[in-house]
Amino acid sequence: MVGTVASSGDLLGGETGTDWSANGIAVVVAGVGLTFGMWWVYFSTPFGPILARRRSRGYLFGYGHIPLFMGIAGAGAGLHVAGLSLEHHARIGDVAVVLSLAVPVGVFLLMVYLLHTLLLSAGDRFHLLLVSSPSRCWSRRRCWRRPGWGRRCVCWW
């Protein structure tokens, strides 16, 4: 947490590093929450006991982490893009900013699901729910527009 705030100080804290806006604080809180969420999703599968029983799946486990790590690194880059966009240093649209974070997190969730499924040779409803939640939320969203706020969307479960 301290590292996130320290590294975000120059980007989101203005010239002195102490002039934090509400948007900057929201990006840091969302980044920490996303990091903890990704950690929880990954460690919800006990890979150690699975690999102890199925040693032949070790290469699948090892090489399957390459795209998983790419998703983690991409999520960090997406948070950086979000911070740059909030401080008006990015010259891309809002959709591109959202996709720069959503696509890597989707790759991460998909790889966790695939690793779990392929190592156990069986699907899991819990991980399938985690992978499908963003698309379910997108299909059930409710959006509105207010002057000065832009477009806001909320997911209704």
Backbone hydrogen bonds, N-H to C=O, Kabsch-Sander energy under -0.5 kcal/mol:
donor,donor_aa,acceptor,acceptor_aa,energy
5,V,1,M,-2.1
6,A,2,V,-2.7
7,S,3,G,-2.6
8,S,4,T,-1.6
9,G,5,V,-1.1
10,D,6,A,-0.5
12,L,8,S,-3.2
13,G,8,S,-0.6
13,G,9,G,-1.6
17,G,13,G,-0.7
19,D,13,G,-2.5
20,W,18,T,-1.4
21,S,12,L,-0.6
25,I,21,S,-2.1
26,A,22,A,-2.2
27,V,23,N,-2.1
28,V,24,G,-1.9
29,V,25,I,-2.6
30,A,26,A,-2.6
31,G,27,V,-2.4
32,V,28,V,-2.4
33,G,29,V,-2.6
34,L,30,A,-2.8
35,T,31,G,-2.3
36,F,32,V,-2.5
37,G,33,G,-2.4
38,M,34,L,-2.7
39,W,35,T,-2.3
40,W,36,F,-2.4
41,V,37,G,-2.4
42,Y,38,M,-2.3
43,F,39,W,-2.4
44,S,41,V,-0.8
45,T,42,Y,-1.1
47,F,45,T,-1.7
50,I,46,P,-1.3
51,L,47,F,-2.7
52,A,48,G,-1.9
53,R,49,P,-1.4
54,R,50,I,-2.0
57,R,54,R,-1.6
58,G,55,R,-1.5
61,F,57,R,-2.3
62,G,58,G,-2.8
63,Y,59,Y,-2.9
64,G,60,L,-1.8
65,H,61,F,-0.6
65,H,62,G,-0.9
66,I,63,Y,-1.1
68,L,64,G,-0.8
69,F,65,H,-3.1
70,M,66,I,-1.8
71,G,67,P,-1.9
72,I,68,L,-1.8
73,A,69,F,-2.7
74,G,70,M,-2.5
75,A,71,G,-1.9
76,G,72,I,-1.8
77,A,73,A,-2.1
78,G,74,G,-2.5
79,L,75,A,-2.2
80,H,76,G,-1.8
81,V,77,A,-2.3
82,A,78,G,-2.3
83,G,79,L,-2.2
84,L,80,H,-2.5
85,S,81,V,-2.5
86,L,82,A,-2.2
87,E,83,G,-1.6
88,H,85,S,-1.3
89,H,84,L,-3.1
90,A,84,L,-0.9
97,V,93,G,-1.7
98,V,94,D,-2.4
99,L,95,V,-2.7
100,S,96,A,-1.9
101,L,97,V,-0.6
101,L,98,V,-1.0
102,A,98,V,-2.9
103,V,99,L,-2.1
105,V,101,L,-1.7
106,G,102,A,-2.3
107,V,103,V,-2.3
108,F,104,P,-2.5
109,L,105,V,-2.6
110,L,106,G,-2.5
111,M,107,V,-2.4
112,V,108,F,-2.2
113,Y,109,L,-2.2
114,L,110,L,-2.8
115,L,111,M,-2.9
116,H,112,V,-2.3
117,T,113,Y,-2.8
118,L,114,L,-3.1
119,L,115,L,-2.3
120,L,116,H,-1.7
121,S,117,T,-1.4
122,A,117,T,-1.1
128,L,124,D,-2.1
129,L,125,R,-2.3
130,L,126,F,-1.8
131,V,127,H,-2.2
132,S,128,L,-2.4
133,S,129,L,-1.4
136,R,132,S,-2.3
137,C,133,S,-2.7
138,W,134,P,-2.2
139,S,135,S,-1.9
140,R,136,R,-1.0
141,R,138,W,-0.8
142,R,154,V,-2.4
144,W,152,R,-2.1
146,R,150,G,-1.5
149,W,146,R,-1.6
150,G,146,R,-1.6
152,R,144,W,-2.6
154,V,142,R,-2.2
156,W,140,R,-1.2
156,W,154,V,-0.5
157,W,155,C,-0.6
